[in-house]
Amino acid sequence: MGGIIGGVVVRMLLAVGLIAAPSPPAGQPGWEPVRMHSYGGCDSMTDIVPLSRTNVWVFGRTEPVDDECAGTAHPVAQHWDGRAWRTVGLPGRIYGEVGSAGASSPDNLWAFTASDTGESHALRFDGRRWMDAGRPAMGSRPNLSNGMVLGRHHVWAFGDSGGWFWNGRTWRHSRLPLTPVKTSVVSQKDVWAISCCAVAHFDGQVWRKVPLGAAIPAGTGDWSTSLTGVLAIAKDDVWVFGNRSETNAGNGRDQVVAAHYDGHTWSPVEVPLPAPAGTSADPWRLGDAVPDGRGGIRVIANPPGNAASRVLSRTAAGQWSTSIPQVAGKAVDLWDLALIPGTREVWAAGGVRQSERDSTSVVLALR
């Protein structure tokens, strides 16, 4: 009982800022919790939409606690107005979680939900209220994997059946050369997307597959390639991350791979990560990435096994470093990073592991 009460007190104090997280080791960036909220289950924040330093939306999920945190999940939302956080209700009885979100303005905010059953929703906020703007056109189970917001009349949602384009009035179905699982936007005429094993570019009119060449070789023979992240900063500054795995089960080698596009050519980039400990065949996985506001990037790195998430930082000069966000000494699983506009502050969304059956949603800041 004492341990449970103590954990609750720590969470409450962290949430209101009355105690600080432990200082990071020397030389490592310091992550500070700016929001913790318990919905009473297996909770996690998965997406951050920063419109300004005083207008930030964060989305995630809560799931009833059972032996494996495998109950029925519901999407959740939090909003920061520059002074205080508040919990915001989403419309209807929606199952699953917010898989991606984006905005072109404070009154054109979208959140795309996904679930294990294929039930998905495209939720829109018009500055006053949230509404379900997707189901009538897409059907009840479009199985959305991702979405992106390029403007008030220019929204995409992606699922098993291809893409859905919102023109400001209705959705139009569109076939694509791949099923995007992650996207990154420079402008309406410069969009990059990845599927499990391919890259595509959208020029405002047409989607086209883009070969990576020798930078990240396609799967051949005993090797398979899977892509896990994409970051487009400018037309001459695009990153793709993934894994190369040997399919021969007797060997089980796995490599983290990264490639950079300078506007003309894709080049491989070495990512310094330690080899898996012991006999673990589980690979490192690189996930969401953001610019750091200084000419470099930051990337979520998930180690083999059940270890806590890391954040890799690469300077403009090409030097790598690693930080391990924690809250009161507890491990954090990270799902999204965002650079706050007008600052060099990076926020991270995830969940703090309280036990094998309990996690608390968290937003951390690297200032």
Order of alpha helices (4+ residues) and beta strands (2+ residues): alpha-beta-beta-beta-beta-beta-beta-beta-beta-beta-alpha-beta-beta-beta-beta-beta-beta-beta-beta-beta-beta-beta-beta-beta-beta-beta-beta-beta-beta-beta-beta
